[in-house]
Amino acid sequence: MSGGWKVGSTFGKLKGMRQVLIYADMEDGGWVCEVPSLPGCVAHGATKEDALSDARDAIETWIDAAQQLGREVPIDGLSAEICVV
């Protein structure tokens, strides 16, 4: 991934590494990050770096909330396949 992002550098310090999908928001501008293993965990930012920073916060918040509610935190299999259709 461009922009100096090192996979595992920061996300590895979170409560388990998470796969993050990042793509341009063609409707509103900026960038969107989705965390497939955490339903509803989405972040948005003006730049890729902003979106990834917000994704880190969203992941932490999602996991903390699940734990406080006594819910299981899904494991991320960290496997992906990219297809352009």
Secondary structure by P-SEA (a helix, b strand, c coil): ccccccccccccccccbbbbbbbbcccccbbbbbbcccccbbbbcccaaaaaaaaaaaaaaaaaaaaaacbbbbbbccbbbbbcc
